[in-house]
């Protein structure tokens, strides 16, 4: 009898453990008084530097080359910034039975965040999908999110718990868009340095996000917002997010098939169109929600870990699917060699 194959390890991102540890540190030792001012200033600087690095990394040539596959990218953008927010608005009917209003505001914000880059590439590569398309789709989504996410937040969360206002848009421009554009403008001089020190700067990326999480949750602890959450409400949030993820995975897979995309493109669309970026969402939430950022980012943190675990299983299964023979006249589809030797996932 054939022995069952068990995974060597659970698909739990170690970075999530660090995030949870940071939340625990903020709960036990929240920044107060002068310490809170220092943490807030450092967090603001870290966010600006983070988006400067994003701008310095994004290759303008790569982005222009990716425009050739515009139907795929438009599909991913529609899933990310149209379908997701519509489902988020529909979840408003679950208040107050399953969700409190602050948790719902956080869930709705989660649906407005751009897609991921690294994990979308990684899962697309594992599943033997269109890796170059996943790279461009994730990059375009992140770039669009700098502008689209704040605008959607202004329209849909204007009266929410975060007190969103025009000042928030100004902060987004100054803290996110301006540094990103500065990274693009100086890429001629900084791009090589960023490429050579990618691993070290990756640690700076993650350290910056941990600082943002600590600052946001410290502020929430000082303001006492965590008294609004109960275990039952958290359980309800997990159920709602599981349904949301399942719906998006199904829509991106079968919807892409209905639109006539091939297997490799459908894989890229599913993984890029069903996921949300923790790296982009956390800095935006800290700017948009202020003291309420801790509750606002909780749904995003939970959804992020859930999507990693579920998509890891799907990617493994897709990797065992037999590859169809390419059509003789299918010039746009990448060869298996191209897919298998694509950019290594970050």
Steps between C-alpha positions, in 0.01 A plus 500: 500500500630840406595712797334842524721793417516759776646845447838555659377811673185700530478797261525751783705805415762554775450872451146462630652366823710815525193714437309321776797539732507872421129523583570321830783743578270795430238347732749451785719807446313759292682820411374790713574870532833603352564139397182503295612820325836344416335179374254699290775709341711193431197324351432794267862501383496122455186515286652768275822300462302183427318659208819663377646148471187383316555776246870423464430131438230527236658477157333743259601279206350193667177687563478616137570147371225366723243729339501268198285258701251772588188277514649295782605808697163668459334181624720495812440871566122455467510207744713698745335841492144427384387146586672491839352835616152397380522186713631713787198728474270197492657382827353811663177302534675282760522790747426465789423123493847375401712813504524816704514823306877554565580146382285551194684825421825303519360225277381754246842665504656157440298468178638835376868409537709411190615149417826341611813467290736247663249233598308533173822431311596214731169316473475560125847353458419194714179439303689537167307807394591818313768641732582815295130588497481453879799732547344775289149451640621530859714803416218678318259427785740638761567810290129562440424438867702802610236716333191279474492366857490846666235617252285194566552547873388862471184391317411194708647574844438875519276468802679203653673455832827632366369850444624498140531849355670702231800532732542123475533528122767766544687273741477213253646717225784629718586173676439248221469649152777762523763252632394247235541756222834604650612138481397484133676828416824399676488139380775575250740547793337290774369205298836321488558541875151369576553198272838414655372524856154352445524259793613763752244752379236227521573481872463878516162463327374252755650687792320815386167316491560355848561854626174614339314210665651576841410868474144431385426238764666705774273790414202267504594365843538850643162601352338180630354393166565130567224493759261509205603152375387164640609145404157440345541806277845386392355160414230666293764705320698187412191331355415806290856527369510128416185541290641814336821320404313196367274719285795693352700185428202353315420821311858557385545139384169435325452862393839497326399180325178664381704791363705262287832504687728194484615294795820699573316832488214369715749401767657847500156663513385279787802563719538871420127578498397326822764631741561812703834659588590531866811704411294764318196490726666550838669834422182631335288398798731678743457820300126467440376373836733646760415366847253253349765344273544198728143381441513608135802281422383195696274368218783557250751309715262206541406498131867515400589188699188319380576573134859376538392167648218437252693614192799285599277192489343604168840571342629155601197334344526706182867399468390137458252579220600371154602787275294533178679500168542860371303589188716547187374855446508603868785749473411700811518209744840462671686175452546253784865589509418868544253425778732264679793741489314816587604744766553331832226581750589749770 
